[in-house]
Amino acid sequence: MKQNILPALKLTLVCLLFFSGFYTLMIFGIAQFSPNNGKGEIVTIDNEKYYTNVGQAFTEDQYFWSRPSAVDYNAAGAAGSNKGPSNPDYLKTVQERIDNFIKHNPEVSKAEIPSDLVTASGSGLDPNISVQAADVQVKRIAKIRNLNENKIQDLVASNIEKPFLGLFGTEKINVLKLNIALDALK
């Protein structure tokens, strides 16, 4: 046993130095070459700054709704709810979100509502929704804004972000960017 303790302590020290020192500095250095030095893309509207990589609360009927957040969109406390699909409190919350969505979108059936409009992401800060989540909201927005549905559908299509390298992930839409483009429509 004594012969294993010294190598284990050496390995622990090497790993500690590597992962808390060298690796951290390496990732920080790489981030300095990315847009905005790794801090994410910032959009300024009316002298207020918004990060496009952090979810924003959009609940007004004239906008595309964002994905629900388990932490009220507070980036300082990013976390999921940690409640499973059999938890009665979780099911009640999801049902309330479904009922609220149907109340504001009466032409949509329960089966048509994508899960990302009624469930929070693991971080609680997902800035994106699925293409289906945007499509299901087009009628409501067109009616409220007195715009042609096709015009809004074209806007949705032009804001689709493809999967990384065409392989990794799914198509998605950044809600903040989509709503900014929606406000720019005439």
MODELLER restraints for C-alpha pairs under 7 A, 6 or more apart:
rsr = mdl.restraints
at = mdl.atoms
rsr.add(forms.Gaussian(group=physical.xy_distance, feature=features.Distance(at['CA:31:A'], at['CA:37:A']), mean=5.62, stdev=0.5))
rsr.add(forms.Gaussian(group=physical.xy_distance, feature=features.Distance(at['CA:31:A'], at['CA:38:A']), mean=4.57, stdev=0.5))
rsr.add(forms.Gaussian(group=physical.xy_distance, feature=features.Distance(at['CA:32:A'], at['CA:38:A']), mean=5.98, stdev=0.5))
rsr.add(forms.Gaussian(group=physical.xy_distance, feature=features.Distance(at['CA:40:A'], at['CA:51:A']), mean=6.50, stdev=0.5))
rsr.add(forms.Gaussian(group=physical.xy_distance, feature=features.Distance(at['CA:40:A'], at['CA:53:A']), mean=6.15, stdev=0.5))
rsr.add(forms.Gaussian(group=physical.xy_distance, feature=features.Distance(at['CA:41:A'], at['CA:51:A']), mean=5.79, stdev=0.5))
rsr.add(forms.Gaussian(group=physical.xy_distance, feature=features.Distance(at['CA:41:A'], at['CA:52:A']), mean=5.62, stdev=0.5))
rsr.add(forms.Gaussian(group=physical.xy_distance, feature=features.Distance(at['CA:41:A'], at['CA:53:A']), mean=6.80, stdev=0.5))
rsr.add(forms.Gaussian(group=physical.xy_distance, feature=features.Distance(at['CA:42:A'], at['CA:49:A']), mean=6.32, stdev=0.5))
rsr.add(forms.Gaussian(group=physical.xy_distance, feature=features.Distance(at['CA:42:A'], at['CA:50:A']), mean=5.54, stdev=0.5))
rsr.add(forms.Gaussian(group=physical.xy_distance, feature=features.Distance(at['CA:42:A'], at['CA:51:A']), mean=4.62, stdev=0.5))
rsr.add(forms.Gaussian(group=physical.xy_distance, feature=features.Distance(at['CA:42:A'], at['CA:52:A']), mean=6.14, stdev=0.5))
rsr.add(forms.Gaussian(group=physical.xy_distance, feature=features.Distance(at['CA:43:A'], at['CA:49:A']), mean=5.71, stdev=0.5))
rsr.add(forms.Gaussian(group=physical.xy_distance, feature=features.Distance(at['CA:43:A'], at['CA:50:A']), mean=5.20, stdev=0.5))
rsr.add(forms.Gaussian(group=physical.xy_distance, feature=features.Distance(at['CA:43:A'], at['CA:51:A']), mean=6.34, stdev=0.5))
rsr.add(forms.Gaussian(group=physical.xy_distance, feature=features.Distance(at['CA:43:A'], at['CA:52:A']), mean=6.95, stdev=0.5))
rsr.add(forms.Gaussian(group=physical.xy_distance, feature=features.Distance(at['CA:44:A'], at['CA:50:A']), mean=6.23, stdev=0.5))
rsr.add(forms.Gaussian(group=physical.xy_distance, feature=features.Distance(at['CA:52:A'], at['CA:127:A']), mean=6.78, stdev=0.5))
rsr.add(forms.Gaussian(group=physical.xy_distance, feature=features.Distance(at['CA:52:A'], at['CA:176:A']), mean=6.45, stdev=0.5))
rsr.add(forms.Gaussian(group=physical.xy_distance, feature=features.Distance(at['CA:53:A'], at['CA:127:A']), mean=5.83, stdev=0.5))
rsr.add(forms.Gaussian(group=physical.xy_distance, feature=features.Distance(at['CA:54:A'], at['CA:125:A']), mean=5.54, stdev=0.5))
rsr.add(forms.Gaussian(group=physical.xy_distance, feature=features.Distance(at['CA:54:A'], at['CA:126:A']), mean=6.26, stdev=0.5))
rsr.add(forms.Gaussian(group=physical.xy_distance, feature=features.Distance(at['CA:54:A'], at['CA:127:A']), mean=5.18, stdev=0.5))
rsr.add(forms.Gaussian(group=physical.xy_distance, feature=features.Distance(at['CA:55:A'], at['CA:73:A']), mean=6.17, stdev=0.5))
rsr.add(forms.Gaussian(group=physical.xy_distance, feature=features.Distance(at['CA:55:A'], at['CA:125:A']), mean=4.61, stdev=0.5))
rsr.add(forms.Gaussian(group=physical.xy_distance, feature=features.Distance(at['CA:55:A'], at['CA:126:A']), mean=4.99, stdev=0.5))
rsr.add(forms.Gaussian(group=physical.xy_distance, feature=features.Distance(at['CA:55:A'], at['CA:127:A']), mean=3.71, stdev=0.5))
rsr.add(forms.Gaussian(group=physical.xy_distance, feature=features.Distance(at['CA:56:A'], at['CA:66:A']), mean=6.90, stdev=0.5))
rsr.add(forms.Gaussian(group=physical.xy_distance, feature=features.Distance(at['CA:56:A'], at['CA:73:A']), mean=6.22, stdev=0.5))
rsr.add(forms.Gaussian(group=physical.xy_distance, feature=features.Distance(at['CA:56:A'], at['CA:127:A']), mean=6.68, stdev=0.5))
rsr.add(forms.Gaussian(group=physical.xy_distance, feature=features.Distance(at['CA:56:A'], at['CA:176:A']), mean=6.95, stdev=0.5))
rsr.add(forms.Gaussian(group=physical.xy_distance, feature=features.Distance(at['CA:57:A'], at['CA:66:A']), mean=6.21, stdev=0.5))
rsr.add(forms.Gaussian(group=physical.xy_distance, feature=features.Distance(at['CA:57:A'], at['CA:73:A']), mean=6.75, stdev=0.5))
rsr.add(forms.Gaussian(group=physical.xy_distance, feature=features.Distance(at['CA:58:A'], at['CA:64:A']), mean=6.85, stdev=0.5))
rsr.add(forms.Gaussian(group=physical.xy_distance, feature=features.Distance(at['CA:58:A'], at['CA:65:A']), mean=4.96, stdev=0.5))
rsr.add(forms.Gaussian(group=physical.xy_distance, feature=features.Distance(at['CA:58:A'], at['CA:66:A']), mean=5.48, stdev=0.5))
rsr.add(forms.Gaussian(group=physical.xy_distance, feature=features.Distance(at['CA:59:A'], at['CA:65:A']), mean=5.38, stdev=0.5))
rsr.add(forms.Gaussian(group=physical.xy_distance, feature=features.Distance(at['CA:61:A'], at['CA:141:A']), mean=6.66, stdev=0.5))
rsr.add(forms.Gaussian(group=physical.xy_distance, feature=features.Distance(at['CA:62:A'], at['CA:141:A']), mean=5.23, stdev=0.5))
rsr.add(forms.Gaussian(group=physical.xy_distance, feature=features.Distance(at['CA:62:A'], at['CA:144:A']), mean=6.03, stdev=0.5))
rsr.add(forms.Gaussian(group=physical.xy_distance, feature=features.Distance(at['CA:62:A'], at['CA:145:A']), mean=6.60, stdev=0.5))
rsr.add(forms.Gaussian(group=physical.xy_distance, feature=features.Distance(at['CA:63:A'], at['CA:141:A']), mean=6.52, stdev=0.5))
rsr.add(forms.Gaussian(group=physical.xy_distance, feature=features.Distance(at['CA:63:A'], at['CA:179:A']), mean=6.09, stdev=0.5))
rsr.add(forms.Gaussian(group=physical.xy_distance, feature=features.Distance(at['CA:64:A'], at['CA:134:A']), mean=6.69, stdev=0.5))
rsr.add(forms.Gaussian(group=physical.xy_distance, feature=features.Distance(at['CA:64:A'], at['CA:137:A']), mean=6.51, stdev=0.5))
rsr.add(forms.Gaussian(group=physical.xy_distance, feature=features.Distance(at['CA:64:A'], at['CA:175:A']), mean=6.75, stdev=0.5))
rsr.add(forms.Gaussian(group=physical.xy_distance, feature=features.Distance(at['CA:64:A'], at['CA:179:A']), mean=6.42, stdev=0.5))
rsr.add(forms.Gaussian(group=physical.xy_distance, feature=features.Distance(at['CA:66:A'], at['CA:129:A']), mean=6.69, stdev=0.5))
rsr.add(forms.Gaussian(group=physical.xy_distance, feature=features.Distance(at['CA:66:A'], at['CA:175:A']), mean=6.02, stdev=0.5))
rsr.add(forms.Gaussian(group=physical.xy_distance, feature=features.Distance(at['CA:67:A'], at['CA:116:A']), mean=5.91, stdev=0.5))
rsr.add(forms.Gaussian(group=physical.xy_distance, feature=features.Distance(at['CA:67:A'], at['CA:117:A']), mean=5.16, stdev=0.5))
rsr.add(forms.Gaussian(group=physical.xy_distance, feature=features.Distance(at['CA:67:A'], at['CA:120:A']), mean=6.27, stdev=0.5))
rsr.add(forms.Gaussian(group=physical.xy_distance, feature=features.Distance(at['CA:67:A'], at['CA:126:A']), mean=6.77, stdev=0.5))
rsr.add(forms.Gaussian(group=physical.xy_distance, feature=features.Distance(at['CA:67:A'], at['CA:129:A']), mean=6.32, stdev=0.5))
rsr.add(forms.Gaussian(group=physical.xy_distance, feature=features.Distance(at['CA:68:A'], at['CA:117:A']), mean=6.59, stdev=0.5))
rsr.add(forms.Gaussian(group=physical.xy_distance, feature=features.Distance(at['CA:68:A'], at['CA:118:A']), mean=6.39, stdev=0.5))
rsr.add(forms.Gaussian(group=physical.xy_distance, feature=features.Distance(at['CA:68:A'], at['CA:119:A']), mean=6.07, stdev=0.5))
rsr.add(forms.Gaussian(group=physical.xy_distance, feature=features.Distance(at['CA:68:A'], at['CA:120:A']), mean=4.85, stdev=0.5))
rsr.add(forms.Gaussian(group=physical.xy_distance, feature=features.Distance(at['CA:69:A'], at['CA:120:A']), mean=5.01, stdev=0.5))
rsr.add(forms.Gaussian(group=physical.xy_distance, feature=features.Distance(at['CA:69:A'], at['CA:124:A']), mean=4.39, stdev=0.5))
rsr.add(forms.Gaussian(group=physical.xy_distance, feature=features.Distance(at['CA:69:A'], at['CA:125:A']), mean=6.05, stdev=0.5))
rsr.add(forms.Gaussian(group=physical.xy_distance, feature=features.Distance(at['CA:70:A'], at['CA:79:A']), mean=6.84, stdev=0.5))
rsr.add(forms.Gaussian(group=physical.xy_distance, feature=features.Distance(at['CA:70:A'], at['CA:80:A']), mean=5.57, stdev=0.5))
rsr.add(forms.Gaussian(group=physical.xy_distance, feature=features.Distance(at['CA:70:A'], at['CA:81:A']), mean=5.59, stdev=0.5))
rsr.add(forms.Gaussian(group=physical.xy_distance, feature=features.Distance(at['CA:70:A'], at['CA:120:A']), mean=5.85, stdev=0.5))
rsr.add(forms.Gaussian(group=physical.xy_distance, feature=features.Distance(at['CA:70:A'], at['CA:124:A']), mean=4.89, stdev=0.5))
rsr.add(forms.Gaussian(group=physical.xy_distance, feature=features.Distance(at['CA:71:A'], at['CA:77:A']), mean=6.59, stdev=0.5))
rsr.add(forms.Gaussian(group=physical.xy_distance, feature=features.Distance(at['CA:71:A'], at['CA:78:A']), mean=6.39, stdev=0.5))
rsr.add(forms.Gaussian(group=physical.xy_distance, feature=features.Distance(at['CA:71:A'], at['CA:79:A']), mean=6.60, stdev=0.5))
rsr.add(forms.Gaussian(group=physical.xy_distance, feature=features.Distance(at['CA:71:A'], at['CA:124:A']), mean=5.81, stdev=0.5))
rsr.add(forms.Gaussian(group=physical.xy_distance, feature=features.Distance(at['CA:73:A'], at['CA:124:A']), mean=6.76, stdev=0.5))
rsr.add(forms.Gaussian(group=physical.xy_distance, feature=features.Distance(at['CA:73:A'], at['CA:125:A']), mean=5.68, stdev=0.5))
rsr.add(forms.Gaussian(group=physical.xy_distance, feature=features.Distance(at['CA:75:A'], at['CA:125:A']), mean=6.93, stdev=0.5))
rsr.add(forms.Gaussian(group=physical.xy_distance, feature=features.Distance(at['CA:78:A'], at['CA:123:A']), mean=5.24, stdev=0.5))
rsr.add(forms.Gaussian(group=physical.xy_distance, feature=features.Distance(at['CA:78:A'], at['CA:124:A']), mean=5.95, stdev=0.5))
rsr.add(forms.Gaussian(group=physical.xy_distance, feature=features.Distance(at['CA:78:A'], at['CA:125:A']), mean=6.68, stdev=0.5))
rsr.add(forms.Gaussian(group=physical.xy_distance, feature=features.Distance(at['CA:79:A'], at['CA:122:A']), mean=6.27, stdev=0.5))
rsr.add(forms.Gaussian(group=physical.xy_distance, feature=features.Distance(at['CA:79:A'], at['CA:123:A']), mean=4.48, stdev=0.5))
rsr.add(forms.Gaussian(group=physical.xy_distance, feature=features.Distance(at['CA:79:A'], at['CA:124:A']), mean=5.50, stdev=0.5))
rsr.add(forms.Gaussian(group=physical.xy_distance, feature=features.Distance(at['CA:80:A'], at['CA:120:A']), mean=6.98, stdev=0.5))
rsr.add(forms.Gaussian(group=physical.xy_distance, feature=features.Distance(at['CA:80:A'], at['CA:121:A']), mean=6.43, stdev=0.5))
rsr.add(forms.Gaussian(group=physical.xy_distance, feature=features.Distance(at['CA:80:A'], at['CA:122:A']), mean=4.52, stdev=0.5))
rsr.add(forms.Gaussian(group=physical.xy_distance, feature=features.Distance(at['CA:80:A'], at['CA:123:A']), mean=5.20, stdev=0.5))
rsr.add(forms.Gaussian(group=physical.xy_distance, feature=features.Distance(at['CA:80:A'], at['CA:124:A']), mean=5.30, stdev=0.5))
rsr.add(forms.Gaussian(group=physical.xy_distance, feature=features.Distance(at['CA:83:A'], at['CA:90:A']), mean=6.07, stdev=0.5))
rsr.add(forms.Gaussian(group=physical.xy_distance, feature=features.Distance(at['CA:85:A'], at['CA:91:A']), mean=6.74, stdev=0.5))
rsr.add(forms.Gaussian(group=physical.xy_distance, feature=features.Distance(at['CA:94:A'], at['CA:118:A']), mean=5.69, stdev=0.5))
rsr.add(forms.Gaussian(group=physical.xy_distance, feature=features.Distance(at['CA:94:A'], at['CA:119:A']), mean=6.49, stdev=0.5))
rsr.add(forms.Gaussian(group=physical.xy_distance, feature=features.Distance(at['CA:97:A'], at['CA:118:A']), mean=5.43, stdev=0.5))
rsr.add(forms.Gaussian(group=physical.xy_distance, feature=features.Distance(at['CA:98:A'], at['CA:118:A']), mean=6.21, stdev=0.5))
rsr.add(forms.Gaussian(group=physical.xy_distance, feature=features.Distance(at['CA:102:A'], at['CA:108:A']), mean=6.43, stdev=0.5))
rsr.add(forms.Gaussian(group=physical.xy_distance, feature=features.Distance(at['CA:105:A'], at['CA:140:A']), mean=6.15, stdev=0.5))
rsr.add(forms.Gaussian(group=physical.xy_distance, feature=features.Distance(at['CA:114:A'], at['CA:132:A']), mean=6.52, stdev=0.5))
rsr.add(forms.Gaussian(group=physical.xy_distance, feature=features.Distance(at['CA:114:A'], at['CA:133:A']), mean=5.64, stdev=0.5))
rsr.add(forms.Gaussian(group=physical.xy_distance, feature=features.Distance(at['CA:116:A'], at['CA:129:A']), mean=6.53, stdev=0.5))
rsr.add(forms.Gaussian(group=physical.xy_distance, feature=features.Distance(at['CA:117:A'], at['CA:133:A']), mean=6.45, stdev=0.5))
rsr.add(forms.Gaussian(group=physical.xy_distance, feature=features.Distance(at['CA:127:A'], at['CA:174:A']), mean=5.74, stdev=0.5))
rsr.add(forms.Gaussian(group=physical.xy_distance, feature=features.Distance(at['CA:127:A'], at['CA:175:A']), mean=6.22, stdev=0.5))
rsr.add(forms.Gaussian(group=physical.xy_distance, feature=features.Distance(at['CA:128:A'], at['CA:172:A']), mean=6.06, stdev=0.5))
rsr.add(forms.Gaussian(group=physical.xy_distance, feature=features.Distance(at['CA:128:A'], at['CA:173:A']), mean=5.22, stdev=0.5))
rsr.add(forms.Gaussian(group=physical.xy_distance, feature=features.Distance(at['CA:128:A'], at['CA:174:A']), mean=4.38, stdev=0.5))
rsr.add(forms.Gaussian(group=physical.xy_distance, feature=features.Distance(at['CA:128:A'], at['CA:175:A']), mean=5.66, stdev=0.5))
rsr.add(forms.Gaussian(group=physical.xy_distance, feature=features.Distance(at['CA:129:A'], at['CA:172:A']), mean=5.75, stdev=0.5))
rsr.add(forms.Gaussian(group=physical.xy_distance, feature=features.Distance(at['CA:129:A'], at['CA:173:A']), mean=5.41, stdev=0.5))
rsr.add(forms.Gaussian(group=physical.xy_distance, feature=features.Distance(at['CA:129:A'], at['CA:174:A']), mean=6.58, stdev=0.5))
rsr.add(forms.Gaussian(group=physical.xy_distance, feature=features.Distance(at['CA:129:A'], at['CA:175:A']), mean=6.66, stdev=0.5))
rsr.add(forms.Gaussian(group=physical.xy_distance, feature=features.Distance(at['CA:130:A'], at['CA:171:A']), mean=6.69, stdev=0.5))
rsr.add(forms.Gaussian(group=physical.xy_distance, feature=features.Distance(at['CA:130:A'], at['CA:172:A']), mean=4.77, stdev=0.5))
rsr.add(forms.Gaussian(group=physical.xy_distance, feature=features.Distance(at['CA:130:A'], at['CA:173:A']), mean=6.13, stdev=0.5))
rsr.add(forms.Gaussian(group=physical.xy_distance, feature=features.Distance(at['CA:131:A'], at['CA:171:A']), mean=6.77, stdev=0.5))
rsr.add(forms.Gaussian(group=physical.xy_distance, feature=features.Distance(at['CA:131:A'], at['CA:172:A']), mean=5.80, stdev=0.5))
rsr.add(forms.Gaussian(group=physical.xy_distance, feature=features.Distance(at['CA:131:A'], at['CA:173:A']), mean=6.37, stdev=0.5))
rsr.add(forms.Gaussian(group=physical.xy_distance, feature=features.Distance(at['CA:134:A'], at['CA:156:A']), mean=6.91, stdev=0.5))
rsr.add(forms.Gaussian(group=physical.xy_distance, feature=features.Distance(at['CA:138:A'], at['CA:149:A']), mean=6.45, stdev=0.5))
rsr.add(forms.Gaussian(group=physical.xy_distance, feature=features.Distance(at['CA:138:A'], at['CA:152:A']), mean=6.50, stdev=0.5))
rsr.add(forms.Gaussian(group=physical.xy_distance, feature=features.Distance(at['CA:138:A'], at['CA:153:A']), mean=6.75, stdev=0.5))
rsr.add(forms.Gaussian(group=physical.xy_distance, feature=features.Distance(at['CA:139:A'], at['CA:149:A']), mean=6.37, stdev=0.5))
rsr.add(forms.Gaussian(group=physical.xy_distance, feature=features.Distance(at['CA:142:A'], at['CA:148:A']), mean=6.00, stdev=0.5))
rsr.add(forms.Gaussian(group=physical.xy_distance, feature=features.Distance(at['CA:142:A'], at['CA:149:A']), mean=5.40, stdev=0.5))
rsr.add(forms.Gaussian(group=physical.xy_distance, feature=features.Distance(at['CA:142:A'], at['CA:152:A']), mean=6.95, stdev=0.5))
rsr.add(forms.Gaussian(group=physical.xy_distance, feature=features.Distance(at['CA:159:A'], at['CA:173:A']), mean=6.03, stdev=0.5))
rsr.add(forms.Gaussian(group=physical.xy_distance, feature=features.Distance(at['CA:159:A'], at['CA:178:A']), mean=6.37, stdev=0.5))
rsr.add(forms.Gaussian(group=physical.xy_distance, feature=features.Distance(at['CA:160:A'], at['CA:171:A']), mean=6.42, stdev=0.5))
rsr.add(forms.Gaussian(group=physical.xy_distance, feature=features.Distance(at['CA:160:A'], at['CA:172:A']), mean=5.71, stdev=0.5))
rsr.add(forms.Gaussian(group=physical.xy_distance, feature=features.Distance(at['CA:160:A'], at['CA:173:A']), mean=5.04, stdev=0.5))
rsr.add(forms.Gaussian(group=physical.xy_distance, feature=features.Distance(at['CA:161:A'], at['CA:171:A']), mean=5.64, stdev=0.5))
rsr.add(forms.Gaussian(group=physical.xy_distance, feature=features.Distance(at['CA:161:A'], at['CA:172:A']), mean=5.29, stdev=0.5))
rsr.add(forms.Gaussian(group=physical.xy_distance, feature=features.Distance(at['CA:161:A'], at['CA:173:A']), mean=5.87, stdev=0.5))
rsr.add(forms.Gaussian(group=physical.xy_distance, feature=features.Distance(at['CA:162:A'], at['CA:170:A']), mean=6.92, stdev=0.5))
rsr.add(forms.Gaussian(group=physical.xy_distance, feature=features.Distance(at['CA:162:A'], at['CA:171:A']), mean=4.83, stdev=0.5))
rsr.add(forms.Gaussian(group=physical.xy_distance, feature=features.Distance(at['CA:162:A'], at['CA:172:A']), mean=6.86, stdev=0.5))
rsr.add(forms.Gaussian(group=physical.xy_distance, feature=features.Distance(at['CA:163:A'], at['CA:169:A']), mean=5.03, stdev=0.5))
rsr.add(forms.Gaussian(group=physical.xy_distance, feature=features.Distance(at['CA:163:A'], at['CA:170:A']), mean=5.17, stdev=0.5))
rsr.add(forms.Gaussian(group=physical.xy_distance, feature=features.Distance(at['CA:163:A'], at['CA:171:A']), mean=5.56, stdev=0.5))
